Amino acid sequence: MDKLIPTVNKLQDVFNTVGQDQIDLPQIVVVGSQSSGKSSVLENLVGRDFLPRGSGIVTRRPLVLQLVNVSRSDNNSDADTEARAQFLHLPNQVFTDMSEVRREIERETERLAGSNKGIVKTPIHLRISSPDVLSLTLVDLPGITKIPVGDQPSDIETQTRNLVYEYISKPNSIIVAISPANVDIVNSESLKFAREVDPKGTRTIGVITKIDLMDRGTNSLDILTGRVYPLRLGFVGVINRSQEDTLASKPIAESLRGEAEFFSGHAVYRTVQQHCGTATLARVLNQLLLQHIRDHLPSIKTKINALISQTEHELSSYGTAAGDGGMAKSSRLLKMLTMFANEFSSSIDGSAHEMSTAELCGGARLYYIFNDIFAAGLDSVNPTASLTNSDIRTAIRNSSGPRASLFVPEIAFQLLVKPQIKSLEPPAQRCVQLAYEELMKVGLSCGTNEMRRYPRLHARAMQVVSDLLRERVGPTAAYVASLIAIERAYINTNHPDFIGGPGAITDLQRKLDRKRRESARKVSRIAQRQKSVDGDAVIVGAEEIAEAVDPTEIDDAVDDVRSRSRINGTFDEPPRTASGTLRRPGSGSPLGSGPSGQGKFFNSFFGANGRRDVLHMGDEPRVNHSVIPVPNRLSHVSGDGTALDDEAAALSAQLSADLTVSEQRDEMETSLIRSLISSYFQIVRKSIQDLVPKAVMHLLVNEVCENMQNRLVEVLYKDDLIDSLLQEDPALVEERDQRAAMLDVYKQAFAIINEAM
């Protein structure tokens, strides 16, 4: 039991040698405002006058005061009764003159805090050994102040508040809240601070000073008994030395005797002797500290044990110092180079021991580049967005030379599709660049902690990796460019996936069918509104029918005329006229075409065989008084009577009625060219999307992984480079030494606690 407080003192000394603050040791923190008698209470507990005196804020650094009770010897000499003081920053110097102790406190305070009355949180450690004290560990904090006086900093209140909170907020701290009796307890700053961190009052003890200075007829009985402000640890009343006694150098022992006489002779306070006197305060604090240490020492031991394991693990990650022998260094260098190359390959393969869960990296990032970024870049290229109708018509005319353009030439298609294939090269080259950047990131993340101890080695290894990547990224980019050039070199219109002429016409026909159905519905609505009286015939304006009638209805009407005329024996095909030739859209026959023949353009380029089915009708055929005017839309026959191919003429006949013959042809040609370009571009895009990732993996990624170890050994594994490469980082060496010192401190603390328990 008697070893508990010395044990904590030893722990404080051990931890403060390395500036460690992770362990919250049990301690008593003294808090009070300026001129509350805080320093006098501490001097009474020690029995010596050793603290600095003066106006304003005097205590500007926390003072960790360790009181150690030593036994008297049998001879009871004067030397045995003298108190001995020792500072932690002066471990080999012992003070017996308390005035020297005071001056040393002032010097050490000014050394860090300066002379401008500012405060710092670095504590001063002072141990006083005496047979007249009880073993205690106290922390004297700067007095709480509100207004800066003299040369005090303007934020002195904030500084003192933050410093006080830093100490009293620790759960293992016992708070000694000092309040003067001649000030109303409700205005006590120390109790206010203590209540904020200890609202239940379980670790706060109140000390009422200057009881002898209270107004006549008043006393602190209600406060001492906890009736005004209850605290679980209670209140203790003391009497401070007056300023006159201090100036007269009145011995503290004499002041303590006067204090005891005051309380024993007072009519009120003698009834609560258990709450009065410096001796009572020392005994209570000693008992509280012992109990506090006994309660928290097991948890402190557990925490120290955990810190030992953690520090050992951290220390092992730094490795051991490199051996002096050349063979040991060369073996270590070769091992680290091999591990670096293996770690690089593992990061690409996805078999690394440690992988990030915050972001994609290594092989997973390459997969994302290939299948998301690169694919999205290819999809964003619109093959016909930059082509206007004027561009297409100009290309067609340029490819025809001085001759008239009768059909859509294949040269125009190739002339237009090649620049669109070229637009796939920027996304492909961007894919190569992103893969290169990712491999550089993988190289930067490689290297164990042991290798990072040697900054020169790691920097040279990264230089080798960078050089190797640059060597491979050039051929990879050139090969990707050649893939695009290969696709542009030969336009394979016989590709099985190419839509071709028939497919393009079918696609265009499908679009026109939708337009015709919409027009037929429009005509139907108009006809319903203009029904005739007998309900059998509907007369529709020739202009409206020309724009909106469904061609299949025309075919039905023509068939009906044929059948009725043949039944009556009156049907004769009239001579063909320019305005009376009709096309049968359902059969693909042109209106007004000549005898059957082979179409030049679509038969040679698209491979479509058309047939001509010509129906000659009179200028004004009439069937049952139903007038079906048919506009002449295709009169553009050549001089020798040869019309365009059947399918092309059929599509041209179904364009807008407002277009001229030339405009109809231009519209058809541009639509077909756009359809063909889109079809062939999709084929090339699929091919590029498949080949570029394969090229990157083969020429860049796999080549780097396979040749990295050989290149590292070839460049770095040399006798004249081993010593320079294996020079450790000074900052890392210092950090490793700090961890080693911390580990020793934890082991010492663990041994001290084991002895006490």
BELWO-V544632 format. One record per run of one state. SS is the DSSP state (helix for helix, strand for strand, loop for the rest). FROM is the first residue (numbers start at 1). LEN is the number of residues. Records with the same first field share a line. If there is no record, write none. Layout:
SS=FROM-LEN  FROM-LEN
This chain:
loop=1-2  17-10  34-4  47-14  70-8  82-2  91-4  96-2  114-6  131-5  141-3  145-11  169-4  181-4  188-1  198-6  210-1  214-7  225-10  238-5  248-4  266-3  277-1  318-8  350-13  380-9  401-9  423-2  446-3  453-2  490-10  530-12  549-2  569-12  583-1  585-4  590-10  607-8  617-5  624-2  628-18  654-7  717-2  726-4  757-1
helix=3-14  38-9  78-4  88-3  98-16  156-13  185-3  189-9  211-3  221-4  243-5  252-14  269-7  278-40  326-24  363-17  389-12  410-13  425-21  449-4  455-35  500-30  542-7  551-18  600-7  646-8  661-56  719-7  730-27
strand=27-7  61-9  84-4  95-1  120-11  136-5  144-1  173-8  204-6  235-3  276-1  581-2  584-1  589-1  615-2  622-2  626-2
